[in-house]
Amino acid sequence: AANIRITNNGRAANFINLLTVLGTGGPFTRPGDSGSLVLTEQRSPVSLHFAGAKVGNSSFGTSITKVLAALNVTIVA
């Protein structure tokens, strides 16, 4: 799990226990991808994309289990 600090307009926020996804051959995500569902190779949901690193290929997401619990919803097949 990753812990990151994001600063925007002079204000900082810390985010803990994020999942990290590493892109191969370039970034895994691009600006505007926030809120996208991240899937495994078997197409199972694993996280909700949150942020990408400005340098490198790291992208960060919140565990889909935590997202579903916070929204009190389930995924149906």
Disulfide bonds with the S-S distance in Angstrom:
none
